[in-house]
Amino acid sequence: MTQDTLSYDGYTLVFEDHFDGPELDRSRWNVELHEPGWVNEEWQKYVDRPENVLLEDGRLLIRPVKTAHDGQASYTSGRISTQGKREFTYGLFEARLKVPKGKGFLPAFWLMTADEDAYGQWPVCGEIDIMEVLGSLPQTNHGTIHYGLPHQQNQGTFTLPAGDFSEDYHIFSLEWKPGVLRWYVDGKLFHEARQWFSARSGQPPALFPAPFDHNMYIILNLAVGGSWVGYPDETTDFESAVFAADYVRVYQKKH
């Protein structure tokens, strides 16, 4: 029987960052660099600049910056990951987050495979999205897995009964066990997945629970625009927009 509330029984804390230092701990995190349009037709350039990625008052802040030159707008933002530094197979992943509100913003807390060669390139390798909140729909969180070829996904949503995720911090959690994934907001279960596959078209399938059975790493990023979220317009406020993380934690059980 599935529990409706998150339980930490049997779990041990194996990774945490409360972002209390003067700057991001580069022994734990990479600041990734990517050009506009790298994925999902997004507008931002991911850069390593203090105006985009910084620590302040015990929080990680990722800010989108809009710059206009000769009538043309350009955008920068931040994306950090634990790739090559801390990678995990199974566990309980959580972060206390506050998101920006505004058309075209897409903050995310998610897991990506550490070895795309094991089963094949995305989406065959698998992706687990713990938190995605569209800036134009800030009261709803999306929890999703991507897998298979052709691309398949399994998605659940959680909508706050009042207010939205830009107004205060909320805890977003994923429990990842062999053959089952469970998503929570503030400790309340809102989605569960037990079926997926990793087969590439025309090739023998890898045994379930592949591809969600090997190391993945953590990503926090703020996209500006994209094929799913849409694009900023004149109502989008870049001056006050911030994706903030109070902490990130990972718990695992002893095997």
For each residue, the residues with C-beta under 8 A, 3 or more apart:
1:
2: 182 189 192
3: 6 7 189
4: 188 189
5: 184 187 188 189
6: 3 92 173 175 184 187 188 189
7: 3
8: 11 92 251
9:
10: 253
11: 8 91 92 251 252 253
12: 251 252 253 254
13: 16 249 250 251
14: 88 91 250 251 252
15: 28 82 86 88 248 249 250
16: 13 247 248 249 250
17: 25 28 29 60 247 248
18: 58 246 247
19: 24 55 58 59 60 245 246 247
20: 55 58
21: 24 25 55
22: 55
23: 54 55
24: 19 21 29 31 53 54 55 60 80
25: 17 21 28 29
26: 29 30 31
27: 85
28: 15 17 25 82 85 86
29: 17 24 25 26 80 81 82 85
30: 26 80 81 82 83 84 85
31: 24 26 48 53 78 79 80
32: 46 79 80 81 221
33: 46 47 48
34: 38 39 45 46 79
35: 38 45
36: 42 43 44 45 74 75
37: 41 42 43
38: 34 35 42 46
39: 34 42
40: 223 226 227 228
41: 37 225 226 227
42: 36 37 38 39 223 224 225 226
43: 36 37 75 104 224 225 226 231 232
44: 36 64 75 76 77 222 223 224 225
45: 34 35 36 74 75 76 77
46: 32 33 34 38 76 77 78 79 221
47: 33 52 76 77 78
48: 31 33 52 53
49: 52 53 76
50: 53 54
51: 54 63 65 76
52: 47 48 49 62 63 64 65 76 77 78
53: 24 31 48 49 50 60 61 62 63 78 80
54: 23 24 50 51 60 61 63
55: 19 20 21 22 23 24 58 59 60 61
56: 59 61
57:
58: 18 19 20 55 246
59: 19 55 56 244 245 246
60: 17 19 24 53 54 55 80 220 244 245
61: 53 54 55 56 242 243 244
62: 52 53 77 78 79 80 107 220 221 222 242 243 244 245
63: 51 52 53 54 77 78 222 241 242 243
64: 44 52 75 76 77 100 105 222 224 238 241
65: 51 52 75 76 77 238
66: 73 74 75 232 238
67: 73 74 75 76
68: 71 72 73 74
69: 72 74
70:
71: 68
72: 68 69
73: 66 67 68
74: 36 45 66 67 68 69
75: 36 43 44 45 64 65 66 67 224 225
76: 44 45 46 47 49 51 52 64 65 67
77: 44 45 46 47 52 62 63 64 65 221 222 223 224
78: 31 46 47 52 53 62 63 221 222
79: 31 32 34 46 62 219 220 221 222
80: 24 29 30 31 32 53 60 62 219 220 221
81: 29 30 32 112 217 218 219 220
82: 15 28 29 30 85 86 87 217 218 219
83: 30 87 112 114 217 219
84: 30 87 114 217
85: 27 28 29 30 82 217
86: 15 28 82 217 218 250
87: 82 83 84 114 215 216 217
88: 14 15 91 93 111 215 216 217 218 250 252
89: 213 214 215 216
90: 176 177 178 252 253
91: 11 14 88 176 250 251 252 253
92: 6 8 11 173 174 175 176 250 251 252
93: 88 111 130 173 174 176 218 248 249 250
94: 171 172 173 174 248 249 250 251
95: 109 130 131 171 172 220 245 246 247 248 249
96: 169 170 171 172 245 246 247
97: 107 109 131 165 169 170 171 172 243 244 245 246
98: 165 166 167 168 169 170 242 243 244 246
99: 105 107 133 135 138 165 166 243
100: 64 105 107 135 166 222 240 241 242 243
101: 105 135 138 164 166 237 241
102: 105 135 136 232 235 236 237 238 241
103: 135 136 230 231 232 233 235 236
104: 43 135 136 224 225 226 229 230 231 232 233 236
105: 64 99 100 101 102 134 135 222 223 224 229 232 236 241 243
106: 132 133 134 135 222 223 224 226 228 229
107: 62 97 99 100 131 132 133 135 220 221 222 223 243
108: 129 131 132 219 220 221 222 223
109: 95 97 129 130 131 172 218 219 220 245 248
110: 127 128 129 130 131 132 218 219
111: 88 93 127 128 129 130 174 176 216 217 218 219
112: 81 83 127 216 217 219
113: 116 118 119 125 126 127 211 214 215 216
114: 83 84 87 214 215 216 217
115: 118 125 214 215
116: 113 119 120 121 122 125
117: 120
118: 113 115 125 211 214
119: 113 116 124 125 126 198 200 206 210 211
120: 116 117 124 125 149 198 200
121: 116 124 125
122: 116 125 127 146
123: 126 127 146 147 148 149 151 152
124: 119 120 121 147 148 149 198 199 200 211
125: 113 115 116 118 119 120 121 122 211
126: 113 119 123 145 146 147 196 198 210 211 212 216
127: 110 111 112 113 122 123 144 145 146 147
128: 110 111 144 145 174 176 181 212 216
129: 108 109 110 111 132 142 143 144 145 146
130: 93 95 109 110 111 143 172 173 174 183
131: 95 97 107 108 109 110 141 142 143 172
132: 106 107 108 110 129 141 142 143 144
133: 99 106 107 137 138 140 141 142 165
134: 105 106 137 138 140 142 228 229 230
135: 99 100 101 102 103 104 105 106 107 138 229 236 241
136: 102 103 104 229 230
137: 133 134 140
138: 99 101 133 134 135 164 165 166
139: 159 160 163 164 165
140: 133 134 137 157 158 159 160
141: 131 132 133 157 158 159 165 172 185 190
142: 129 131 132 133 134 155 156 157
143: 129 130 131 132 155 156 157 158 174 183 190 191
144: 127 128 129 132 153 154 155 156
145: 126 127 128 129 153 154 155 181 193 196 212
146: 122 123 126 127 129 151 152 153
147: 123 124 126 127 151 152 153 196 197 198 211 212
148: 123 124 151 152 196 197 198 199
149: 120 123 124 199 200 201
150: 201
151: 123 146 147 148
152: 123 146 147 148 196 197
153: 144 145 146 147
154: 144 145 193 195 196
155: 142 143 144 145 191
156: 142 143 144 183 190 191 192 193
157: 140 141 142 143 190 191
158: 140 141 143 183 185 188 190 191
159: 139 140 141
160: 139 140 163 164 165
161:
162:
163: 139 160 167 168
164: 101 138 139 160 167
165: 97 98 99 133 138 139 141 160 168 170
166: 98 99 100 101 138
167: 98 163 164
168: 98 163 165
169: 96 97 98 244 246
170: 96 97 98 165 185 186
171: 94 95 96 97 184 185 186 187
172: 94 95 96 97 109 130 131 141 183 184 185
173: 6 92 93 94 130 183 184 185 187
174: 92 93 94 111 128 130 143 181 182 183 184
175: 6 92 180 181 182 184
176: 90 91 92 93 111 128 181 212
177: 90 180 181
178: 90 209 213
179: 194 208 209
180: 175 177 192 193 194
181: 128 145 174 175 176 177 192 193 194 212
182: 2 174 175 189 191 192
183: 130 143 156 158 172 173 174 189 190 191 192
184: 5 6 171 172 173 174 175 187 188 189 190
185: 141 158 170 171 172 173 188 190
186: 170 171
187: 5 6 171 173 184
188: 4 5 6 158 184 185
189: 2 3 4 5 6 182 183 184 192
190: 141 143 156 157 158 183 184 185
191: 143 155 156 157 158 182 183
192: 2 156 180 181 182 183 189
193: 145 154 156 180 181 196
194: 179 180 181
195: 154
196: 126 145 147 148 152 154 193 208 209 211 212
197: 147 148 152 205 208
198: 119 120 124 126 147 148 205 206 210 211
199: 124 148 149 203 204 205 206
200: 119 120 124 149 203
201: 149 150
202:
203: 199 200
204: 199
205: 197 198 199
206: 119 198 199 210 211
207: 210
208: 179 196 197
209: 178 179 196 212 213
210: 119 126 198 206 207 213 214
211: 113 118 119 124 125 126 147 196 198 206 214
212: 126 128 145 147 176 181 196 209
213: 89 178 209 210
214: 89 113 114 115 118 210 211
215: 87 88 89 113 114 115
216: 87 88 89 111 112 113 114 126 128
217: 81 82 83 84 85 86 87 88 111 112 114
218: 81 82 86 88 93 109 110 111 248 250
219: 79 80 81 82 83 108 109 110 111 112
220: 60 62 79 80 81 95 107 108 109 243 245 248
221: 32 46 62 77 78 79 80 107 108
222: 44 62 63 64 77 78 79 100 105 106 107 108 243
223: 40 42 44 77 105 106 107 108 226 229
224: 42 43 44 64 75 77 104 105 106 232
225: 41 42 43 44 75 104 229 230 231 232
226: 40 41 42 43 104 106 223 229 230 231
227: 40 41
228: 40 106 134
229: 104 105 106 134 135 136 223 225 226
230: 103 104 134 136 225 226
231: 43 103 104 225 226
232: 43 66 102 103 104 105 224 225 236 238
233: 103 104 236
234:
235: 102 103
236: 102 103 104 105 135 232 233 241
237: 101 102 240 241
238: 64 65 66 102 232 241
239:
240: 100 237
241: 63 64 100 101 102 105 135 236 237 238
242: 61 62 63 98 100
243: 61 62 63 97 98 99 100 105 107 220 222
244: 59 60 61 62 97 98 169
245: 19 59 60 62 95 96 97 109 220 248
246: 18 19 58 59 95 96 97 98 169
247: 16 17 18 19 95 96
248: 15 16 17 93 94 95 109 218 220 245
249: 13 15 16 93 94 95
250: 13 14 15 16 86 88 91 92 93 94 218
251: 8 11 12 13 14 91 92 94
252: 11 12 14 88 90 91 92
253: 10 11 12 90 91
254: 12
255:
